[in-house]
Amino acid sequence: MALASMVGPVSLLAQSGPPAMPPPVVTYTEVTPTTAAVSYDLVGLVAASRIVEVRARVKGFIAQRLFEEGANVKEGDLLFKIDRRTFEADVQVFQARVEQAQSREQLARREEDRLKSLVARSLVSQSDYDRANEELMGARAALRLAQAELNKSKLELSFTDIRSPLTGVVGKTEQEEGSYVDEANNSLLTSVQRLDPIHVICGVSEREFLLYQDDLRSGRLVLPPGEKMHLRVQLASGKAYEGPGQVDFEDTGFNVQTGIRQLRGLFPNPDLELRPGQFVKVRVEGYLRPGAIVVPQKSVSLSPLGSAVFVIGEGNKLEPRPVTLGKMSGDRWVIESGLQAGDRVMVDGIMKTQGPGTVVQPVKEGSPEAEAASKPGLPPGMGGPGAAAPGADGGAGK
């Protein structure tokens, strides 16, 4: 009798099978139109903000080089010295000629003064006075010529000291000490580049520019009053460069060969972290998109067939939804089409599901339930590992 009474409950338990698993827990975000900050990503090339070639302006032999290649120099720093002995001798020659011309001018002036008083008393002829006056004019012209030649020789003497035309980084030398240089084909000595501030040059394709113009005209893209667009740079290592840059040049048209419109930004570079020739990622910021629909970047699936998200529809079933992506807004995509206000877009939990059609247990992104679901060992009722089956209460024999 005791054995028979035990067979019935055991048979019923065997027929019922294991308890059904609860729906998997996934997090979602509800689509709400908002004003989103949007950005444009471009590829940029770092270039010096100014490059000046240092050239000889007189003929001579280089007597001394006074800089280390690749060193920082300031405007006015002495870079080269050209042998100045010939130029010093020229200055002395023209100084003597000036003194000669001054003596002749003084003599002619005294003679002109003497005849001027005599011709007034008719003691000399007018022609004698005219000749004296012409002698004075010629002497004065000769003095001016001698003074100009002296000034020119002093200027050429100053050109033997070759100084940096700007503050920056000096390049490699093209002529070493002892080399003969001139003011023509053999004049290049080195170059100096200004690296603070520094330029970053990037290009915008014709298609991107036309879309940008359309967004501005339609009001889908706006600049806040009093604001300007600015640039941010990310280095090849992934590090974000600290200083923001300002656009200081936009090309008037497009390159006929590449279809690219050039954009140039100016960045502070006090530590010389940016160097000419670097390729960097440039982000154009400052614009706002009113009424934008945005979703987290990780909620979007990208494939050769296009972009899509999973929407939690009726009965909490997953539905794939193709979407058209716009620009990035921080770590979120701006959605151009495919979603509308109120849609529930899945953010996390796809690995727990069987894909489209799966019934899920949705919890809102950022809620305490979503935070609990993201941790191992979920509490009862949340689904996933460690969750109790429906109706289990931890007791025995009930």
SVG drawing of the C-alpha trace seen along z (x, -y; Angstrom):
<svg xmlns="http://www.w3.org/2000/svg" viewBox="-2 -146 92 148">
<polyline fill="none" stroke="black" stroke-width="0.4" points="0.0,0.0 2.9,-2.4 4.6,-1.5 1.5,-2.2 1.0,-5.5 4.5,-6.7 4.2,-5.6 1.5,-8.1 3.4,-11.4 6.7,-10.1 4.9,-9.3 3.3,-12.7 6.7,-14.5 8.3,-12.5 5.6,-13.4 5.8,-17.1 9.5,-17.3 12.0,-20.1 10.6,-23.6 10.5,-26.0 13.3,-28.6 12.2,-32.3 12.7,-34.7 16.2,-36.1 16.8,-39.5 17.9,-42.2 18.3,-46.0 16.7,-48.5 16.6,-52.2 13.4,-54.0 13.7,-56.3 13.1,-59.9 13.9,-62.8 16.5,-65.1 19.0,-67.8 22.2,-66.0 25.7,-67.3 27.0,-65.9 30.5,-65.6 32.3,-64.9 35.4,-62.6 38.1,-63.3 41.7,-62.3 44.3,-65.0 47.9,-65.6 50.0,-67.7 52.1,-70.5 54.1,-73.4 52.2,-76.6 55.1,-78.5 58.2,-77.3 61.0,-79.7 64.1,-78.8 67.3,-80.3 69.4,-81.5 72.7,-83.4 72.3,-86.9 76.0,-87.6 78.8,-85.6 81.5,-84.1 82.8,-81.2 80.9,-79.9 83.1,-80.6 80.9,-79.1 77.7,-77.1 76.2,-78.0 73.2,-75.6 72.4,-72.0 70.2,-70.4 66.7,-69.9 67.1,-72.3 64.6,-74.9 65.6,-78.4 64.2,-81.8 63.7,-84.6 67.0,-86.5 69.2,-83.7 72.6,-83.5 72.7,-80.5 75.7,-81.0 78.6,-83.4 80.1,-84.1 83.7,-85.3 83.3,-89.1 86.8,-90.4 86.1,-91.4 82.9,-93.2 84.7,-95.0 87.3,-96.2 84.5,-97.4 83.0,-99.4 86.3,-101.2 86.7,-101.9 83.2,-103.5 83.7,-105.4 86.8,-107.0 84.8,-107.9 82.2,-109.6 84.8,-111.6 86.3,-112.7 82.8,-113.6 82.2,-115.6 85.4,-117.6 84.5,-118.4 81.0,-119.4 82.3,-121.8 84.7,-123.4 82.1,-123.8 79.7,-125.2 82.2,-127.9 83.0,-128.8 79.3,-129.1 78.8,-131.4 81.7,-133.6 80.5,-134.1 77.0,-134.6 78.0,-137.8 80.2,-139.0 77.6,-138.6 75.2,-140.6 77.6,-143.5 78.3,-142.8 82.0,-142.0 81.7,-138.6 79.6,-137.4 76.4,-135.5 77.9,-132.6 80.8,-132.3 78.2,-132.0 76.1,-129.5 79.2,-127.2 79.9,-127.4 76.3,-126.5 76.5,-123.5 79.7,-122.4 78.0,-122.5 75.0,-120.5 77.4,-117.9 79.4,-117.7 76.2,-117.1 75.1,-114.4 78.5,-112.7 78.2,-112.8 74.8,-111.2 76.1,-108.5 79.0,-107.8 76.8,-107.7 74.4,-105.2 77.3,-103.0 78.6,-103.1 75.1,-102.1 74.9,-99.3 78.3,-97.9 77.3,-98.1 74.1,-96.2 76.0,-93.5 78.4,-93.3 75.3,-92.7 74.2,-89.8 77.3,-87.9 75.5,-87.2 72.6,-84.9 69.9,-84.8 66.7,-82.8 63.7,-84.5 61.3,-83.1 60.9,-81.0 60.6,-77.3 62.7,-74.2 65.7,-74.4 66.2,-71.7 69.3,-70.0 72.1,-72.1 72.6,-72.2 76.1,-73.8 78.8,-73.1 81.7,-75.3 84.1,-76.1 81.5,-75.8 81.3,-78.6 77.8,-80.1 76.3,-82.8 73.0,-84.7 71.8,-82.5 71.6,-78.7 74.0,-77.9 72.2,-80.0 70.1,-77.5 71.6,-76.9 68.7,-75.4 65.1,-75.9 63.1,-76.8 59.6,-75.6 57.2,-77.1 55.5,-74.3 53.7,-76.3 51.0,-76.8 50.8,-74.1 48.5,-73.3 46.4,-70.2 45.2,-69.9 42.2,-67.6 39.9,-67.2 36.1,-67.0 34.6,-65.1 32.1,-66.8 29.4,-64.4 30.0,-65.1 30.1,-68.8 26.9,-68.8 25.1,-66.8 26.5,-69.2 25.2,-72.2 21.7,-70.6 21.6,-70.0 22.5,-73.6 19.9,-75.0 17.1,-72.7 17.8,-73.4 18.7,-69.8 22.1,-71.1 22.7,-74.3 25.5,-76.2 24.5,-77.6 24.4,-81.4 27.9,-82.9 29.6,-79.5 32.1,-78.4 32.9,-75.0 36.2,-73.7 38.4,-70.7 39.7,-67.9 42.6,-65.6 43.3,-62.0 46.8,-60.6 47.6,-57.3 48.2,-55.8 44.6,-56.4 45.4,-59.3 43.3,-62.4 45.2,-65.5 44.3,-68.0 44.2,-71.4 41.2,-72.2 41.9,-73.8 40.2,-76.5 39.6,-76.5 41.8,-79.2 41.3,-78.4 38.7,-76.8 39.4,-76.3 37.1,-78.1 36.5,-75.1 37.3,-71.4 40.4,-69.8 39.5,-68.8 41.5,-65.6 40.5,-64.3 37.1,-66.0 38.3,-67.1 37.9,-70.5 40.7,-71.4 40.1,-72.4 42.9,-73.6 43.0,-74.0 45.4,-75.8 46.3,-74.1 48.4,-75.2 51.4,-72.9 53.6,-74.2 55.1,-70.7 55.6,-70.0 53.6,-66.8 52.3,-67.3 55.0,-67.0 54.8,-67.7 54.0,-64.6 51.9,-62.8 48.5,-61.4 45.8,-62.1 42.1,-61.6 40.3,-65.0 36.8,-65.5 34.8,-68.6 32.6,-69.6 30.3,-72.3 27.1,-71.5 23.7,-70.5 21.0,-68.3 17.5,-69.3 14.9,-66.6 17.5,-63.8 16.9,-60.1 20.0,-58.6 20.8,-55.1 23.9,-53.6 26.6,-52.6 26.7,-49.0 23.0,-48.5 23.7,-48.9 24.7,-45.8 26.8,-46.6 27.0,-44.1 27.5,-44.2 23.7,-44.3 23.4,-47.4 22.8,-48.6 20.1,-47.3 18.9,-47.2 16.7,-44.9 13.4,-46.4 11.4,-44.9 7.9,-44.7 4.5,-43.3 4.7,-40.5 8.3,-41.4 9.5,-39.7 12.7,-40.8 12.2,-42.3 15.2,-43.2 14.8,-46.8 16.9,-48.2 18.1,-51.7 20.0,-54.5 22.9,-55.9 23.8,-59.5 26.7,-61.1 28.0,-60.2 26.9,-62.1 29.5,-61.1 29.1,-57.3 25.7,-57.2 24.5,-57.0 22.2,-59.5 19.5,-57.6 18.3,-59.2 15.4,-56.7 14.0,-53.4 13.0,-54.3 10.4,-56.5 9.7,-57.9 8.6,-55.3 10.4,-52.4 12.3,-50.1 15.7,-49.4 17.7,-46.5 21.1,-47.6 22.6,-44.5 21.7,-40.8 21.7,-39.5 23.9,-36.6 21.2,-35.3 18.6,-35.1 17.9,-33.0 17.7,-36.0 14.6,-37.4 11.3,-36.3 12.8,-35.5 10.5,-36.5 12.6,-38.5 12.3,-40.1 13.2,-43.8 14.6,-46.2 15.3,-49.8 18.9,-50.9 20.2,-52.7 17.7,-51.2 18.6,-49.2 17.3,-46.1 19.6,-46.6 22.6,-47.1 21.7,-43.9 21.3,-42.0 24.8,-43.0 26.3,-41.3 27.0,-37.6 24.6,-35.7 21.3,-37.4 18.7,-37.6 15.6,-35.5 13.0,-36.5 15.6,-38.2 16.3,-35.1 19.8,-33.9 22.2,-32.0 21.2,-31.6 17.6,-32.6 14.9,-30.5 12.3,-28.6 8.7,-30.1 7.0,-29.0 10.3,-28.0 10.5,-29.5 13.5,-27.7 11.3,-25.4 10.9,-21.6 7.8,-19.4 5.4,-22.3"/>
</svg>
